[in-house]
């Protein structure tokens, strides 16, 4: 719609915002009218109309099989559009049109904002299934007529009341029509069922909806009065009320077709099961985060015990082995700490990589500089945990074996992510040092030290990737990892 309006019309940005506000609301008008809606706006030179938006009803058959958005028609071809635009009134004159052997009644509703008519809504009703309307349908049609008059007068939609069509109640979810005093004159079967869920034992018709709602969903303090006002339809508002184990969502729409409030529409939806599931998910998420937090604490306790044991050992080799174990446990703890702060089982691995690099760099403080380039991105926990251990082992190996005592140098970790989607994404990780390089005859696939065994097992067995160590030019060692960025099934 933005492109069509800016390309073909003279409407301002504030006018365009008003049209967006209207389009966010007009599913309700379409459903209440049992009709298709097409929004036509005059072009820059006024010689044609361009259709910028379209809506089909959920309550009846469509009268437009094709998409109308973007169509241009010359002025004069559709007299109802001309009359509504020029005279600023709703136009219903004329015989039904026939479209593919289907009779269609066409009406035109001017869209007014601050005294100016911006465009025209063409309301197209499929008459093929017309029959004697029920009380529900009569209420729908009367409410649609009131809303159409408000659109033509510029009093609907309500400024500042942007509606989320996916989250707000719709006409089919439950509808109540109130008089000017807030007394229910009609309640649809779905609306009555929703109030029965709150504990209502009688009919709604004839009852003051605000008072009834406040009694069914008692609260403390001044909120009672707010619920009474909202449920009585005095202002365009949305809220949820809870009582008797049920939760219903309410949306009030004051009706002022001729400038004076004659009553209101109240749409309602039973969201009890939806809220129950949301609460279960929140509880589940909180439980998972608490588990990760406790695992992190337990791993840190294990690391502390290993560190304490290392200090008591006389053997240098034994002490170093325990310190390596401390770093391995620490890398897993970092992942669990990050997971304990998230709402899902995915983590931003760049932060984890930086912490792992800082932890391992403590082996040779002040001698070797470690840095990261590129981005790992967001990874699943199933990938992040083994990858953090792999990174720990490779960095630990580089800092211990690439540089002699007191020698300085650089270790660089680079990450490149490829693939267009989550399923085919891959990570190419390179760890490059400028140390002494690999010894002659060294085979990384057969080397027997524990660190490289851990790397091979995790990369090839758990991550489903490849691992290699090469001589770097002019000196040093390059470790290359190619792993999937998502867990392998």
N, C-alpha and C positions, 0 to 999 in steps of 0.2 A: 504494500500500500504506500509506503514512503516514497518509493521510486516513481510510482504512477502519479501521485499527487504532485511531487516536485517537478516531474517532467512535463505534465500536461496542464496543470492548473495554476491559478494565481493565489492559492491559499497560503497563509503564513504558517510558521512553525506552531504557533499557539492554536491555530485552526486545526492543524494536523493532529495535535495532541487531543483536541476535543473529539475528533473522529476516532482516534484510538480508544478513547474512553467509551465512546458509543459502541464501538465494535466489541469491547470487553463485556458489554452488557446485553447485546442484542440477541444472544441465544435465547434469553428469556422471552423477548418479544416474538421471536420466531416460533418458539414452542407454544406460547399462549395463543398465537394466531393460527397455528397449524399451517404455517405458510413459509415459503422461501422469501428471503430478503436479499435485495441487491442494492448496494449503495452507489448512486450515480452522482458525479460531480461535474459541473460545467468546465469546459476547457478554457485555456487562457484567453482565446479570442471570443468565447461564448458561442461558437458555432456548432459545437458538438458536446456530447456527454461521454465521460469515461467511467467505466465501472471499476471501482477500487476495492470492493470487498463483497463477499457473498456468504450467506448462512442458510443452511437447510434445517428443517425442523426435526426434532426427535419424536414428535407426537403425531406425525402424519406423513403422507406420501409427498415426495418432492415434485415440483412442477418444472424443474430444470435438471435434465440429465447431464448437461455439459457444464463445464466451468465457465462462468461469465466474466471473471476478473480479467481486466485488460481490454475488454471490448469497447469499441467506439461507435456511437450512433449519432447521426446528424440531428440537430435541433429541428423539430417539426415532425419527425417520424413517430415520436411517441408523445402525443398531445398531453397525456396525463402528467408526464414529467414537466413539460413546459408550464402547465397550469399551476402545479404545486410550487415550482420554482418562482414563477412570476407573481403569483397571488399569495404565496406563503400560507396556504391552507391545505388540509387533507382533501384529496380528490378521489372520489369513488365512482364517478359517472362512467357510463359506457357499458357495452355488452362484453361478456367473457370472450377471451381470446382462445383460439384452438391451436394447440401445440402437439403435433404428432397424435392427433385424434383424442387429445385430452383437453377438456374445457378448463380454462384458468381465469379466475377473477383477479384483476390487477388493480391495485390501489397505490397511490403515491402519497408519501408522508414527507413534508419538508423538514430538513434538519436545521434547526435554528440555534445560533450562538450569539448572545449579546445583541439581539435585534436583527442580525444578518442571517440570511438563508445560505448555508454553505453548500448544500447538495440536497438530494432527494432519495429517500428509501422507497424502492418499488417492492410492494408486498404482493406476492404471487401465490394464490391459493388454488390447489388442485381440487376441482369440483367433482371429480369422477366418483368419489366415495361419499358424497354429501348425503346425509340422512337427518332425521330429527335429532337435534343435539340433546345430550343428557344435561343434568344439572352441573356436572363437572365441566363439560364443554362450554356451557353458557357462561359460567364463571370465568373460565379461561378467556373467552372472547371479549367479555366485558372488561376484564383487566387489561387485555391487549389494547382495546380501544382507548382506555384511560392513559396507558403508557404512550400510545401513538400521539394523543393530544399533547402530552407533556413534552414529547420530542419536538413537536411542531411549535410549541410555545417556548422552547429553549430551557425548560426546567428539568429535563432528564436527558442524559445521565446526570448524576449528582457530582459536582466538581470536588475533586480530592478524594473520591471514593472509588479508586481503581479496584476492580473485582477480578479475582482469580477464578476463572470459569471452572477449572478442574477441582478447586477446593471448596467452592461455595455451593450451597444447595441449589438444585434446579427445580423447575416446576413439577416434573414427574416424581421428585423425591417426596414431596408433600407441600400442599399449598393451603393457606387459610386466608379468607377475605374478612376484613374487619370493617366495622363502621367507624364513624368519626370519634366515637367514645371508646373505641378499643374492644368492642363486643364482637364476638365471632358470628358472622352471618353465614359462612360456609366453611367447611373443613373437608378436604379430600380424604379418601380412605387411608392413604399412606400417612397423612398428617395425624389422623386420629390414632393410627397404630403407634406412631412415634410417641404420642402423649400417653397412650396406655402403657408404654414401656417405662415411662416416668412414674406410673402409679395411678393415672386417672382412671376412675371407675365408671364415669358417665360420659355423655356426649359433650362435644366442645361447643356446638352451636348454642348461642344464647349466653355464653359465659364470657366474662371479661378476661381476655387472654393473659394480660399482664399479671393480674392478681392470681389467676389460676397457676401460672408458671412459677411465680414466687412461692406459692404454697407447696407445689410439687418439688421444687428445687430450693429448699431454704438455705439462706446464707446469713452471715452476721454483718451487722453494721450497715452503712449506707448503700451497699451493693444491692440490697433488696429493692430499693427505690429505682435503681438503675435498671434492674431486670424488668420491673413493672413498666417503666417508660419504654424500654426497647421492645418488649414483647407486645406492647400496645401499638407499636408502629408509629411513634411520634417522630422518629428521626431515622435516616438510613444508616443502620448499624448491623454488625454481625456479632454473635456471641455464641457460647456453648453453655448449656445448663445441664446439671447432673443431679439425679435423684433416683432413689429406689434401685440403684445399680445400673441405671441406664444413662446414656449421654445423648442429647440431641443438639444439633447445630441449628441456630435460628438466624434468619436474615430478614430484616424489616425494610419495606419500601413504601414510604408515604405516597399516597395518590392525590395529586392536585391537578386534575385535567384542565380546570378553568381558573387556576390560581389559588383556589381555596381548598384546603384539605377536606376530602370527603370520606376518607378512611385509609386503609393501607392493605398491602399484601404482605404476608409473612410466609416465607419459604422455610421449610424445616427438613432435616434429614437425620435419621437415626444413625449415629456414628459410634454406637456402643462397642461393637465388635472391632471396629477400626482402632478406637482408642485403647481397647484391651490389648490388641496386638502390638500397638506402639509401646505401651507400658512394658509388655513382655520383652520387646526388643531392647528397650532402654535398660531393663534389669539384666538382660543377657549381656549387653555391651559392658555394663558396669562390672558384671561378674568376670568377664573375660579380661578386662583391664586390671581388675584386682588380682587375678591369677598371674598375669604377666608381672605385676608389681611384686608379688610374693616370690615368684621364680627369680626375678632379678635380685631381690634381697637375699634369697638362699644362696644364689651363685656368688654374690659378694661375700657372704659368710664363708663359703668354701674357699674362695680366693684368699680371704684373710687368714684362714687356718693354714693353707698351703704356704703363704708368705711367712707366717710365724714358724712353721716347721723348717722352712728354708734357712731362717736365721740361726736355727739350732744345729744345723748340719755342719760337720767338719769338712766333708768332701766337697770340693769345688764343683765337680761334675754333678753331684747330687743336688747341690744348691741351685745350679743353673737349670737343671731339669725341672725342678719345682717352680722356678721363676717362669719358665716357659709355660708350664701348666697354668700358672696364675694368669698369664696373658691370654691363653686360650679360653679359660673360663670367663675372663673379663670381656672378651669380644662377644661372647654369647649374651652376657649380662647387658651389654650396651643395646643389643637388639631388643631384648625384653623390656628394657627401660623405655625405649622409644615406642614399642607396641602398647605399653601401659598408658601412654598419653594420647593414643589414637582411638577413633571410633570404629575402625575396621582392622583387618589383619594385613594391612599394607603400610609400608614405611618409606619415608624420604631417605634413600640410602646415602646420599651425599653427606648428610650430617653424621651418619654412622661411620662412613669411611674416614671423615676428618678426625673423629674421636679415636678410631683404631690407629690411625697414623700417629696421632699425638701420644697414645699409650705406648706403642712400640718404639717410638723415637726416644723414649726415656732410657733405652738401652745404652745409647751413646750420646748423652747430652752435650751440645756445643760442638760436636765434631762433624756430624753428618746432617745435612738439611733435607727434610722431607716435604714434599708438596704434592697437591692434587691439581690436575687440569681436566676439563671436560665434566660431564654430568652423568651419574648413574641413573638418576630419576627415581621414580616410585617403584618399589619392588614388593612382591608378596613376601610374607614372613617365611614361607617355605624356601624361598630363594635367598632372602637376606641373611638368615642364620648361617647356613653353610658358607655363603660368600664372605661373610665377615671373618669366619675362621680361616678360610683360604687366604684372604688378604693379610691376616695376622701372621700366618706361617711364612708367606712369601717375603713380607717386609722384615720379619724377624730374621729370616735366612740372609737377606741382603745386608742388613746391618751387622750381623755377626761374622759373615764370611767374605764380604766384598771389600772391606777396608781393614787395614792393619791398625795396630794400637796407635792412637793419637792422630791418625790420618783423617783428613776432611774429605767431603764429597757431597754428592746429591743423589737422592732417590726420588724419582718422579712416578706418580701413579696417574695414568690417563685412562679415561673411560669414554667410549663412543657408543651411542645407542643407535641401532638401525631397525628398519621395519616400520610399516605404516600402521599397524594395529597392535593391540595388546597380545594377541595370540602368536603373531610371528615376530615379535620384537626380540632382538638379540643384543648382547653386550659384548663389545670387544674391549678387553682390559689389558693394559700394558704396564708393567712395572719395570722401569729402566734405571739402572745405577751406573755410575762412572767409576766403579771400583776396579779390582784386579782381574775380573773376568773369570770364566770357567777354567778349571784345570784341564790339561790334555786328556782326551779319552773319556771325558765326563758324559754320561748318558742319563738325562733326567728321567727317562722312563724306567730305568733300572736301579737308580741310586737308592741306597738302602736306609738313609737317615729317616727318622720318624716324621719330621716336618714335611718332607716331600711325599712320603707315603700318605699322610693325611691329605695333602693337596690333591694327589692323584685320585684317591678314593672319593673325595667330595666332589671334585670337578667332573670326573668321568662317570662315577656311579650315582651320585645323588643329584647333581645338576644337569647331567646329560650333555656336557660340553667337552672341549678339548683343552689340553694344557701342553705348553712347550717352553723350554729354556734355550736361549740362543746367545752366541757371542755378539756383543754390541760393537759398533764401530764409532770412534777409533778404539775405545776400550770399554770395559764393563760388561754387564749382563742384561739381557732383555728377557723378561718372562711374559708370555702371551697367553691370555685366556679368552676363549670364545664360548660363551654360555648363553642359553635361552634366558630371557628376562622374565618369563612366566614359568610356573611349575610344570614339569612334564608329567602327563597322565600315564 
